Amino acid sequence: MVLSEPGEVFGWLKNWIDKMCPEWLYKPLIGCPKCHAGQVAFWFQAWNLWQNSEFSLPFVLVAIATAYALQTWHKIVETWLHR
């Protein structure tokens, strides 16, 4: 999310997706870090299942948990720096 804020590298992409896509598509693409991480991990595992007959649910869950932890950490740091 940091890179998609206004003035950042993907700020233009967030604005474009916000205008062009419905909310159910906006969140997994760029609006929600946990949703995006879960989608990328899920579809990677779906592709892996097709290639190797192997799907790892823990991989998807760890991706979502990592996105949540990084998002939470970012909020804590921002709160601490702007006290």
PyMOL CGO cylinders between C-alpha atoms (Angstrom):
from pymol import cmd
from pymol.cgo import CYLINDER

trace = [
    CYLINDER, 0.00, 0.00, 0.00, 2.86, 2.38, 0.62, 0.3, 1, 1, 1, 1, 1, 1,
    CYLINDER, 2.86, 2.38, 0.62, 3.92, 2.31, -3.03, 0.3, 1, 1, 1, 1, 1, 1,
    CYLINDER, 3.92, 2.31, -3.03, 0.37, 2.98, -4.23, 0.3, 1, 1, 1, 1, 1, 1,
    CYLINDER, 0.37, 2.98, -4.23, -0.17, 6.18, -2.25, 0.3, 1, 1, 1, 1, 1, 1,
    CYLINDER, -0.17, 6.18, -2.25, -0.46, 9.47, -4.19, 0.3, 1, 1, 1, 1, 1, 1,
    CYLINDER, -0.46, 9.47, -4.19, 2.92, 10.58, -5.52, 0.3, 1, 1, 1, 1, 1, 1,
    CYLINDER, 2.92, 10.58, -5.52, 4.48, 7.11, -5.21, 0.3, 1, 1, 1, 1, 1, 1,
    CYLINDER, 4.48, 7.11, -5.21, 5.49, 4.68, -7.97, 0.3, 1, 1, 1, 1, 1, 1,
    CYLINDER, 5.49, 4.68, -7.97, 2.10, 2.98, -8.31, 0.3, 1, 1, 1, 1, 1, 1,
    CYLINDER, 2.10, 2.98, -8.31, -0.07, 5.93, -7.26, 0.3, 1, 1, 1, 1, 1, 1,
    CYLINDER, -0.07, 5.93, -7.26, -1.37, 6.35, -10.79, 0.3, 1, 1, 1, 1, 1, 1,
    CYLINDER, -1.37, 6.35, -10.79, -2.34, 2.65, -10.93, 0.3, 1, 1, 1, 1, 1, 1,
    CYLINDER, -2.34, 2.65, -10.93, -4.35, 2.86, -7.73, 0.3, 1, 1, 1, 1, 1, 1,
    CYLINDER, -4.35, 2.86, -7.73, -6.29, 5.85, -9.06, 0.3, 1, 1, 1, 1, 1, 1,
    CYLINDER, -6.29, 5.85, -9.06, -6.91, 4.17, -12.41, 0.3, 1, 1, 1, 1, 1, 1,
    CYLINDER, -6.91, 4.17, -12.41, -8.10, 0.90, -10.84, 0.3, 1, 1, 1, 1, 1, 1,
    CYLINDER, -8.10, 0.90, -10.84, -10.26, 2.84, -8.38, 0.3, 1, 1, 1, 1, 1, 1,
    CYLINDER, -10.26, 2.84, -8.38, -12.04, 4.59, -11.26, 0.3, 1, 1, 1, 1, 1, 1,
    CYLINDER, -12.04, 4.59, -11.26, -12.30, 1.62, -13.63, 0.3, 1, 1, 1, 1, 1, 1,
    CYLINDER, -12.30, 1.62, -13.63, -12.99, -1.41, -11.41, 0.3, 1, 1, 1, 1, 1, 1,
    CYLINDER, -12.99, -1.41, -11.41, -15.80, -2.33, -9.04, 0.3, 1, 1, 1, 1, 1, 1,
    CYLINDER, -15.80, -2.33, -9.04, -14.91, -2.71, -5.35, 0.3, 1, 1, 1, 1, 1, 1,
    CYLINDER, -14.91, -2.71, -5.35, -14.89, -6.52, -5.47, 0.3, 1, 1, 1, 1, 1, 1,
    CYLINDER, -14.89, -6.52, -5.47, -12.06, -6.28, -8.02, 0.3, 1, 1, 1, 1, 1, 1,
    CYLINDER, -12.06, -6.28, -8.02, -10.36, -3.19, -6.56, 0.3, 1, 1, 1, 1, 1, 1,
    CYLINDER, -10.36, -3.19, -6.56, -9.57, -4.81, -3.20, 0.3, 1, 1, 1, 1, 1, 1,
    CYLINDER, -9.57, -4.81, -3.20, -7.75, -7.91, -4.52, 0.3, 1, 1, 1, 1, 1, 1,
    CYLINDER, -7.75, -7.91, -4.52, -5.83, -5.89, -7.11, 0.3, 1, 1, 1, 1, 1, 1,
    CYLINDER, -5.83, -5.89, -7.11, -4.49, -3.01, -5.04, 0.3, 1, 1, 1, 1, 1, 1,
    CYLINDER, -4.49, -3.01, -5.04, -6.89, -1.84, -2.32, 0.3, 1, 1, 1, 1, 1, 1,
    CYLINDER, -6.89, -1.84, -2.32, -6.18, -4.39, 0.43, 0.3, 1, 1, 1, 1, 1, 1,
    CYLINDER, -6.18, -4.39, 0.43, -2.73, -5.88, 1.11, 0.3, 1, 1, 1, 1, 1, 1,
    CYLINDER, -2.73, -5.88, 1.11, -4.16, -9.06, 2.69, 0.3, 1, 1, 1, 1, 1, 1,
    CYLINDER, -4.16, -9.06, 2.69, -6.58, -9.58, -0.21, 0.3, 1, 1, 1, 1, 1, 1,
    CYLINDER, -6.58, -9.58, -0.21, -3.84, -8.99, -2.78, 0.3, 1, 1, 1, 1, 1, 1,
    CYLINDER, -3.84, -8.99, -2.78, -1.36, -11.32, -1.08, 0.3, 1, 1, 1, 1, 1, 1,
    CYLINDER, -1.36, -11.32, -1.08, -4.02, -14.01, -0.74, 0.3, 1, 1, 1, 1, 1, 1,
    CYLINDER, -4.02, -14.01, -0.74, -5.02, -13.74, -4.41, 0.3, 1, 1, 1, 1, 1, 1,
    CYLINDER, -5.02, -13.74, -4.41, -1.44, -13.84, -5.69, 0.3, 1, 1, 1, 1, 1, 1,
    CYLINDER, -1.44, -13.84, -5.69, -0.55, -16.78, -3.44, 0.3, 1, 1, 1, 1, 1, 1,
    CYLINDER, -0.55, -16.78, -3.44, -3.78, -18.65, -4.28, 0.3, 1, 1, 1, 1, 1, 1,
    CYLINDER, -3.78, -18.65, -4.28, -3.39, -18.31, -8.04, 0.3, 1, 1, 1, 1, 1, 1,
    CYLINDER, -3.39, -18.31, -8.04, 0.30, -19.20, -7.82, 0.3, 1, 1, 1, 1, 1, 1,
    CYLINDER, 0.30, -19.20, -7.82, -0.66, -22.37, -5.97, 0.3, 1, 1, 1, 1, 1, 1,
    CYLINDER, -0.66, -22.37, -5.97, -3.44, -23.08, -8.49, 0.3, 1, 1, 1, 1, 1, 1,
    CYLINDER, -3.44, -23.08, -8.49, -0.86, -22.82, -11.27, 0.3, 1, 1, 1, 1, 1, 1,
    CYLINDER, -0.86, -22.82, -11.27, 1.50, -24.99, -9.23, 0.3, 1, 1, 1, 1, 1, 1,
    CYLINDER, 1.50, -24.99, -9.23, -1.28, -27.56, -8.82, 0.3, 1, 1, 1, 1, 1, 1,
    CYLINDER, -1.28, -27.56, -8.82, -1.77, -27.64, -12.58, 0.3, 1, 1, 1, 1, 1, 1,
    CYLINDER, -1.77, -27.64, -12.58, 2.00, -27.99, -13.19, 0.3, 1, 1, 1, 1, 1, 1,
    CYLINDER, 2.00, -27.99, -13.19, 3.06, -30.30, -10.36, 0.3, 1, 1, 1, 1, 1, 1,
    CYLINDER, 3.06, -30.30, -10.36, -0.16, -31.68, -8.85, 0.3, 1, 1, 1, 1, 1, 1,
    CYLINDER, -0.16, -31.68, -8.85, 0.66, -29.91, -5.60, 0.3, 1, 1, 1, 1, 1, 1,
    CYLINDER, 0.66, -29.91, -5.60, -1.30, -27.22, -3.72, 0.3, 1, 1, 1, 1, 1, 1,
    CYLINDER, -1.30, -27.22, -3.72, 0.00, -25.74, -0.48, 0.3, 1, 1, 1, 1, 1, 1,
    CYLINDER, 0.00, -25.74, -0.48, -2.66, -24.07, 1.65, 0.3, 1, 1, 1, 1, 1, 1,
    CYLINDER, -2.66, -24.07, 1.65, -0.05, -23.09, 4.28, 0.3, 1, 1, 1, 1, 1, 1,
    CYLINDER, -0.05, -23.09, 4.28, 1.73, -21.08, 1.56, 0.3, 1, 1, 1, 1, 1, 1,
    CYLINDER, 1.73, -21.08, 1.56, -1.45, -19.05, 0.98, 0.3, 1, 1, 1, 1, 1, 1,
    CYLINDER, -1.45, -19.05, 0.98, -2.07, -18.58, 4.71, 0.3, 1, 1, 1, 1, 1, 1,
    CYLINDER, -2.07, -18.58, 4.71, 1.52, -17.49, 5.36, 0.3, 1, 1, 1, 1, 1, 1,
    CYLINDER, 1.52, -17.49, 5.36, 1.29, -14.95, 2.54, 0.3, 1, 1, 1, 1, 1, 1,
    CYLINDER, 1.29, -14.95, 2.54, -1.87, -13.45, 4.04, 0.3, 1, 1, 1, 1, 1, 1,
    CYLINDER, -1.87, -13.45, 4.04, -0.41, -13.47, 7.57, 0.3, 1, 1, 1, 1, 1, 1,
    CYLINDER, -0.41, -13.47, 7.57, 2.79, -11.81, 6.34, 0.3, 1, 1, 1, 1, 1, 1,
    CYLINDER, 2.79, -11.81, 6.34, 0.82, -9.08, 4.57, 0.3, 1, 1, 1, 1, 1, 1,
    CYLINDER, 0.82, -9.08, 4.57, -1.20, -8.53, 7.75, 0.3, 1, 1, 1, 1, 1, 1,
    CYLINDER, -1.20, -8.53, 7.75, 1.96, -8.37, 9.88, 0.3, 1, 1, 1, 1, 1, 1,
    CYLINDER, 1.96, -8.37, 9.88, 3.65, -5.90, 7.53, 0.3, 1, 1, 1, 1, 1, 1,
    CYLINDER, 3.65, -5.90, 7.53, 0.54, -3.73, 7.35, 0.3, 1, 1, 1, 1, 1, 1,
    CYLINDER, 0.54, -3.73, 7.35, 0.25, -3.73, 11.15, 0.3, 1, 1, 1, 1, 1, 1,
    CYLINDER, 0.25, -3.73, 11.15, 3.95, -3.01, 11.55, 0.3, 1, 1, 1, 1, 1, 1,
    CYLINDER, 3.95, -3.01, 11.55, 3.67, -0.09, 9.13, 0.3, 1, 1, 1, 1, 1, 1,
    CYLINDER, 3.67, -0.09, 9.13, 0.77, 1.37, 11.14, 0.3, 1, 1, 1, 1, 1, 1,
    CYLINDER, 0.77, 1.37, 11.14, 2.71, 1.00, 14.40, 0.3, 1, 1, 1, 1, 1, 1,
    CYLINDER, 2.71, 1.00, 14.40, 5.78, 2.71, 12.95, 0.3, 1, 1, 1, 1, 1, 1,
    CYLINDER, 5.78, 2.71, 12.95, 3.71, 5.55, 11.45, 0.3, 1, 1, 1, 1, 1, 1,
    CYLINDER, 3.71, 5.55, 11.45, 1.93, 6.07, 14.78, 0.3, 1, 1, 1, 1, 1, 1,
    CYLINDER, 1.93, 6.07, 14.78, 5.21, 6.07, 16.69, 0.3, 1, 1, 1, 1, 1, 1,
    CYLINDER, 5.21, 6.07, 16.69, 6.93, 8.49, 14.29, 0.3, 1, 1, 1, 1, 1, 1,
    CYLINDER, 6.93, 8.49, 14.29, 4.07, 10.98, 14.27, 0.3, 1, 1, 1, 1, 1, 1,
    CYLINDER, 4.07, 10.98, 14.27, 3.54, 11.23, 18.02, 0.3, 1, 1, 1, 1, 1, 1,
]
cmd.load_cgo(trace, "trace")
